[in-house]
């Protein structure tokens, strides 16, 4: 199961970047991948945002289950 959302131009290069949730990717905790895209929409890099390691905090089992764009931060 995964989720995907447009998150705006995270790296300020003119392309709309994506967040892809990877629920329960590793050791029962999930990840979120930010796909950096150029102005033509081609992915040129993927950056993983992983759930905290070590002791699994309450709620991290659902990390990456859903993602959403939040607008201009």
C-alpha positions as CSV (number, residue, x, y, z in Angstrom):
1,X,0.0,0.0,0.0
2,X,1.3,3.4,-0.8
3,X,0.1,7.0,-1.2
4,X,1.2,9.8,-3.5
5,X,0.8,13.6,-3.4
6,X,2.1,16.6,-5.3
7,X,4.0,18.7,-2.8
8,X,4.9,21.7,-4.9
9,X,8.4,22.8,-6.1
10,X,10.4,21.6,-3.0
11,X,13.8,22.3,-4.6
12,X,12.9,25.5,-6.5
13,X,13.8,24.3,-9.9
14,X,10.5,24.8,-11.6
15,X,9.2,21.2,-11.4
16,X,6.3,19.9,-9.2
17,X,7.8,17.4,-6.8
18,X,6.0,14.4,-5.4
19,X,5.8,12.7,-2.0
20,X,5.3,8.9,-2.1
21,X,4.4,7.1,1.1
22,X,5.8,3.6,1.6
23,X,3.9,2.2,4.5
24,X,5.6,-0.5,6.6
25,X,8.7,-0.4,4.3
26,X,11.3,-1.5,6.8
27,X,10.9,-3.3,10.1
28,X,7.2,-2.5,10.3
29,X,7.8,1.3,10.1
30,X,7.3,3.3,6.9
31,X,9.1,5.8,4.8
32,X,8.2,8.7,2.6
33,X,10.1,9.3,-0.6
34,X,10.3,12.8,-2.1
35,X,10.7,12.5,-5.8
36,X,12.5,15.6,-7.2
37,X,11.3,16.4,-10.7
38,X,12.6,18.9,-13.3
39,X,10.4,21.3,-15.2
40,X,9.6,18.6,-17.7
41,X,8.4,16.2,-15.0
42,X,11.3,13.9,-15.2
43,X,12.4,12.4,-11.8
44,X,16.1,13.1,-11.3
45,X,16.5,12.2,-7.6
46,X,14.6,10.5,-4.8
47,X,15.2,11.4,-1.1
48,X,14.0,9.0,1.6
49,X,12.5,10.4,4.8
50,X,12.5,7.4,7.1
51,X,10.6,6.8,10.3
52,X,12.8,7.2,13.5
53,X,15.1,4.3,14.2
54,X,15.7,2.5,17.5
55,X,12.7,2.3,19.8
56,X,9.6,2.5,17.6
57,X,7.6,5.6,18.8
58,X,3.9,5.2,19.2
59,X,2.2,5.9,15.9
60,X,5.3,5.3,13.7
61,X,3.8,2.0,12.4
62,X,1.5,4.2,10.2
63,X,4.4,6.5,9.0
64,X,4.0,6.8,5.2
65,X,0.5,5.4,5.1
66,X,-0.8,8.7,3.8
67,X,0.8,11.9,2.4
68,X,-0.5,15.3,1.5
69,X,0.8,18.5,-0.1
70,X,0.5,21.4,2.3
71,X,1.1,24.4,0.0
72,X,3.8,27.1,0.2
73,X,5.8,26.8,3.4
